[in-house]
């Protein structure tokens, strides 16, 4: 009887299936989280010069390993998703004053001004003029975290609020921010120069903001006056070359494209009366049918073609992307320029990184920094699971700006010494 109640042994093949299933799950986890990827210092592309040698000595982060959180930090997708969802952890709340500027076409541009909380390391008056990413503004957590850190290092910060991005600020003209429009950023910079005539500028742009600040500096030599340096983080350099890759499913770019397009639609539709209302004088090329096309758009390119390019009168999407991308302006920038991208950024295709690499081979003022990990505007640091409040990117930008300020101070002191010696002779 007892023998009849005994549970028969499962065949050995069943244990093999379980082991195979566990192995398969572990393999997927390792691949998805990219756990086998090494940590390393960022790849650097630059020409040997006095400036580059000084930067390598003065910026330890350029030659030190970037170590992301162990469990998930080597996945560009998770870094990007974490940035997109929560921005930063334990984000501070810096106190600033909102400024309003009326543009020539009736648009009302705004930016937030934050005074320094400490003396700068070289004792000078330095202002960071900051352009955030697409549809972002000074209230975003990654901007707040960076501004707070910069303030504590002695920088005044001016942060542009992209036209139409702030939910509580109404548009006053039938136009909102676009991919490469530098009007509002230029107005903010001019305000800073007039209000603080002794200040020097550090120009910083994140993602789409990187395109805007580089285009702004390259548009005219006068825009580089009083500018110590420029830092661009996670931009794509050429919208024309990026549009094809942004429609591909490789690295889920098509999915990211859809999500960003959906966010852009919500912002545009929240201003539909100012942009499409019967009482406003719309651009001639902008028609009511474009609003219906907007509802069905599933990519940023469709939105740009049906709406955004028409704010500035471009005849085609190709013309809009060619004229508004900073790629054709980069070679006109003469101040020190640091371009930063992550090798695992799912939004920026590898082929676009040939642009900063090529530029750094031709220009002594350019350094291209390419860490293995970081995703799109992530760059979180941490030991195992939980990220630290400050990111590698926050610290690198301030460290680079400090080094450039010191470099300029040393040059000035050398010039003064040479002048004294010349006078004595």
C-alpha positions in Angstrom: 0.0 0.0 0.0 2.8 2.4 0.9 4.5 1.6 -2.3 1.4 2.6 -4.2 1.2 6.0 -2.5 4.8 6.9 -3.3 5.3 9.7 -5.8 7.0 8.6 -8.9 10.3 10.2 -9.6 10.3 12.8 -12.3 12.4 12.0 -15.3 15.9 13.6 -15.4 14.9 15.5 -18.5 12.5 17.6 -16.5 15.4 18.9 -14.3 17.3 19.7 -17.5 14.4 21.8 -18.8 14.3 23.7 -15.6 18.0 24.4 -15.7 17.7 25.4 -19.3 14.9 27.8 -18.5 16.9 29.4 -15.6 19.9 29.7 -17.8 17.9 31.3 -20.6 16.4 33.9 -18.1 19.9 34.7 -16.7 21.2 35.1 -20.2 18.5 37.5 -21.2 19.1 39.5 -18.0 22.8 39.7 -18.6 22.3 40.7 -22.2 19.5 43.3 -21.4 21.4 44.8 -18.5 24.7 44.6 -20.4 26.3 43.3 -17.3 29.4 41.9 -19.1 30.3 45.3 -20.4 33.4 46.7 -18.8 33.8 50.0 -17.0 36.4 52.3 -18.4 37.5 55.9 -18.7 35.7 57.7 -21.5 37.2 57.7 -25.0 38.7 61.1 -25.8 39.2 62.6 -29.2 41.3 65.8 -29.4 44.5 67.3 -30.8 47.6 67.6 -28.7 47.8 71.2 -27.6 48.6 73.2 -24.5 44.9 73.5 -23.8 44.2 69.7 -24.1 47.2 68.9 -21.9 46.0 71.3 -19.3 42.5 69.8 -19.4 43.7 66.3 -18.9 45.6 67.4 -15.8 42.8 69.6 -14.5 39.8 67.3 -15.2 40.3 64.0 -13.4 36.9 62.7 -14.7 38.2 62.7 -18.2 40.8 60.0 -17.4 39.0 58.3 -14.6 36.6 55.3 -14.9 33.0 56.2 -15.2 31.3 53.6 -12.9 27.5 53.4 -13.3 25.3 51.5 -10.8 26.2 47.9 -11.0 22.8 46.2 -11.5 21.3 48.5 -14.2 23.7 51.3 -15.0 25.3 49.6 -18.0 22.0 49.6 -19.9 21.6 52.7 -22.0 17.8 52.1 -22.1 17.4 52.0 -18.4 19.6 55.1 -17.9 17.5 56.9 -20.5 14.2 55.7 -19.1 15.2 56.6 -15.5 16.2 60.1 -16.6 13.0 60.5 -18.6 10.8 59.3 -15.8 12.3 60.8 -12.7 15.0 63.1 -13.9 17.2 62.9 -10.8 16.9 61.6 -7.3 16.5 63.9 -4.3 16.5 66.8 -6.6 17.1 70.2 -4.9 14.9 73.3 -5.3 17.2 76.2 -6.2 15.6 79.7 -5.9 15.6 81.9 -8.9 13.9 84.9 -10.5 11.8 84.5 -13.7 12.5 87.1 -16.4 10.3 87.9 -19.3 11.5 89.2 -22.7 9.1 90.3 -25.5 10.5 89.2 -28.9 10.1 91.2 -32.1 7.3 88.9 -33.4 5.3 89.3 -30.2 6.4 86.1 -28.5 7.2 86.2 -24.8 10.4 84.4 -23.9 11.2 83.5 -20.3 14.2 82.4 -18.5 15.1 81.8 -14.8 18.1 83.5 -13.2 19.9 81.9 -10.2 22.6 83.8 -8.3 25.8 82.0 -7.2 25.9 80.6 -3.6 29.6 80.7 -3.2 32.7 82.4 -4.6 34.0 81.0 -7.8 37.4 79.2 -7.7 39.1 81.9 -9.7 37.2 84.8 -8.0 35.6 86.0 -11.2 32.0 86.7 -12.2 31.0 83.8 -14.3 27.5 83.1 -15.7 26.4 79.7 -17.1 23.8 80.2 -19.8 21.9 77.0 -20.1 19.7 75.6 -22.8 17.7 72.5 -21.8 16.5 69.5 -23.9 13.4 69.2 -26.0 10.3 70.6 -24.4 12.3 71.1 -21.1 12.7 74.1 -18.8 14.2 75.3 -15.6 11.7 73.3 -13.4 12.9 69.9 -14.7 14.7 67.9 -12.1 17.9 67.3 -14.0 18.2 71.0 -14.7 17.5 71.9 -11.0 20.1 69.4 -9.9 22.7 70.8 -12.2 21.9 74.4 -11.4 22.2 73.8 -7.7 25.6 72.2 -8.1 26.8 75.0 -10.4 25.6 77.7 -7.9 27.5 76.0 -5.1 30.6 76.2 -7.3 30.3 79.9 -7.7 28.4 80.2 -11.0 25.4 82.4 -11.8 23.0 80.4 -13.9 20.5 81.6 -16.5 18.2 78.8 -17.8 16.1 79.2 -20.9 12.5 78.0 -20.7 11.7 76.8 -24.2 8.8 78.7 -25.8 5.6 76.9 -25.0 7.3 74.3 -22.7 6.1 75.8 -19.3 2.5 74.7 -18.8 1.6 77.9 -16.8 3.0 80.4 -19.4 0.7 81.1 -22.4 2.0 81.8 -25.9 1.6 85.4 -27.0 2.3 84.7 -30.7 1.6 81.8 -33.1 5.0 80.2 -32.6 6.7 77.9 -30.2 10.2 76.5 -29.8 11.7 74.6 -32.7 14.7 72.4 -33.3 17.3 75.1 -34.1 15.7 78.4 -33.4 18.3 80.6 -31.5 16.2 83.7 -31.0 15.1 83.2 -27.4 18.5 81.9 -26.3 20.2 84.9 -28.0 17.8 87.2 -26.2 18.7 85.7 -22.8 22.4 85.9 -23.5 22.1 89.6 -24.5 20.1 90.3 -21.3 22.9 88.8 -19.2 25.6 90.7 -21.1 23.8 94.0 -20.6 22.8 93.4 -16.9 26.2 92.0 -15.9 28.7 93.8 -18.1 31.7 92.3 -16.2 30.5 88.7 -16.4 32.0 86.0 -18.6 29.9 83.2 -20.0 30.0 79.4 -20.0 27.5 78.1 -22.6 25.8 74.8 -21.8 23.3 72.8 -23.9 21.6 69.5 -23.2 20.3 67.3 -26.1 18.3 69.6 -28.4 19.7 72.5 -26.4 23.2 71.4 -27.5 22.2 71.9 -31.1 20.8 75.4 -30.3 23.8 76.7 -28.4 26.3 75.4 -30.9 24.3 76.9 -33.8 24.0 80.2 -31.9 27.8 80.5 -31.3 28.5 79.6 -35.0 26.0 82.0 -36.5 28.2 85.0 -36.0 31.5 85.8 -34.4 29.9 88.4 -32.2 27.9 85.7 -30.4 31.2 84.3 -29.0 32.2 87.6 -27.3 32.7 87.1 -23.5 32.2 83.3 -24.0 34.9 81.3 -22.2 33.7 77.9 -23.4 30.8 75.8 -24.6 29.6 72.3 -23.5 27.1 70.3 -25.5 25.8 67.0 -24.0 23.9 64.2 -25.9 23.0 66.1 -29.0 22.7 64.5 -32.5 24.4 67.2 -34.6 22.4 66.7 -37.8 18.7 66.2 -37.9 18.8 65.5 -41.6 21.1 62.5 -41.1 19.3 61.4 -37.9 15.8 61.3 -39.3 16.3 58.0 -41.1 17.9 56.3 -38.1 15.2 57.7 -35.9 12.6 55.7 -37.8 14.4 52.4 -37.3 13.5 49.9 -34.6 17.2 49.2 -33.9 17.8 50.1 -30.2 14.0 50.9 -30.0 14.6 54.3 -31.6 11.2 54.2 -33.4 9.5 53.6 -30.0 11.4 56.6 -28.4 10.4 58.6 -31.4 6.8 57.8 -30.9 6.9 58.7 -27.2 8.6 62.1 -27.8 6.2 62.8 -30.7 3.3 62.1 -28.3 4.7 64.5 -25.8 5.2 67.2 -28.4 1.6 66.7 -29.6 0.3 67.3 -26.1 2.3 70.5 -25.8 1.2 71.8 -29.2 -2.4 71.0 -28.5 -2.3 72.7 -25.1 -1.5 75.9 -27.1 -3.9 75.2 -30.0 -5.8 78.5 -29.6 -2.6 80.6 -29.7 -1.3 78.6 -32.7 -4.4 77.7 -34.7 -7.1 80.0 -33.4 -9.2 82.1 -35.8 -8.1 85.3 -34.0 -4.4 84.9 -34.6 -2.4 85.8 -37.6 -0.8 82.4 -38.5 2.1 81.9 -40.9 0.8 81.7 -44.4 2.1 78.1 -44.8 0.3 77.0 -41.6 -3.2 75.8 -42.4 -6.1 74.3 -40.4 -5.5 71.0 -42.1 -2.1 70.8 -40.4 -3.9 70.5 -37.0 -5.8 67.4 -38.2 -2.5 65.9 -39.5 -1.0 66.6 -36.0 -3.5 64.3 -34.4 -2.4 61.3 -36.5 1.4 62.0 -36.3 3.4 59.2 -34.8 6.9 60.7 -35.2 8.8 63.9 -34.6 9.5 64.2 -38.3 5.8 64.2 -39.2 5.2 67.0 -36.6 8.2 69.0 -37.8 7.0 68.7 -41.4 3.4 69.5 -40.7 3.8 72.2 -38.1 7.2 73.2 -36.7 9.1 74.1 -40.0 6.2 76.4 -41.0 6.7 78.7 -38.0 9.9 79.9 -39.8 8.7 79.5 -43.4 10.7 76.6 -44.6 9.5 75.0 -47.8 10.4 71.4 -46.9 11.5 69.2 -44.0 14.9 68.7 -45.7 15.5 72.5 -45.9 14.4 72.9 -42.3 16.7 70.2 -41.0 19.7 71.4 -43.1 19.4 75.0 -42.0 18.6 74.4 -38.3 21.2 71.7 -37.5 24.4 72.9 -35.9 26.6 70.7 -38.1 27.2 73.5 -40.6 28.1 75.9 -37.8 30.4 73.9 -35.7 33.6 74.8 -37.6 32.9 78.5 -36.9 33.2 78.1 -33.1 36.6 79.2 -31.9 36.1 79.1 -28.1 36.9 75.9 -26.3 34.2 73.3 -27.1 33.5 70.1 -25.3 31.1 67.7 -27.0 29.8 64.8 -24.8 27.9 61.7 -25.9 27.3 58.2 -24.5 28.2 55.2 -26.7 25.0 53.5 -25.5 22.7 56.4 -26.1 19.6 54.8 -27.8 18.5 58.1 -29.4 21.8 59.0 -31.1 22.9 56.5 -33.8 26.6 55.6 -34.0 26.9 57.1 -37.5 26.2 60.6 -36.1 29.2 60.4 -33.8 31.5 60.6 -36.8 30.6 64.4 -36.8 32.2 65.3 -33.5 35.1 62.8 -34.0 35.9 64.4 -37.4 35.6 67.9 -35.9 38.0 67.1 -33.0 40.6 65.9 -35.5 40.6 69.3 -37.3 40.1 71.8 -34.5 42.4 72.3 -31.5 39.6 73.9 -29.5 37.4 70.8 -29.6 37.4 67.8 -27.3 34.9 65.0 -27.9 34.2 62.8 -24.8 32.6 59.4 -25.3 31.9 57.2 -22.2 30.7 53.6 -22.8 27.6 54.2 -20.7 25.2 56.9 -19.7 22.3 56.6 -22.1 20.6 59.8 -23.1 21.2 62.4 -20.4 21.4 59.7 -17.7 25.1 59.3 -16.6 24.0 58.1 -13.2 26.6 57.0 -10.7 26.2 54.6 -7.7 27.5 51.5 -6.1 25.0 48.7 -6.8 21.3 49.7 -7.1 20.5 53.2 -6.0 21.9 56.2 -8.0 23.6 59.2 -6.4 21.9 62.6 -6.6 24.7 64.1 -8.6 25.6 62.5 -11.9 28.9 62.1 -13.7 27.6 64.6 -16.3 26.9 67.3 -13.7 30.4 67.0 -12.2 32.1 66.8 -15.6 30.5 70.0 -16.9 31.4 72.0 -13.8 34.9 70.5 -13.7 35.5 71.4 -17.3 34.2 74.9 -16.8 36.5 75.4 -13.7 39.5 74.2 -15.7 38.7 76.6 -18.6 38.3 79.5 -16.2 41.7 78.6 -14.6 43.3 78.3 -18.1 42.0 81.8 -19.0 43.3 83.2 -15.7 46.7 81.7 -16.3 46.8 83.1 -19.8 45.9 86.6 -18.5 48.5 86.5 -15.8 51.2 85.4 -18.3 50.2 88.3 -20.6 50.4 90.7 -17.7 53.8 89.5 -16.8 55.0 89.8 -20.4 53.7 93.3 -20.6 55.5 94.3 -17.4 58.7 92.9 -18.7 58.3 94.7 -22.0 57.7 98.0 -20.1 60.8 97.5 -18.0 62.9 96.9 -21.1 
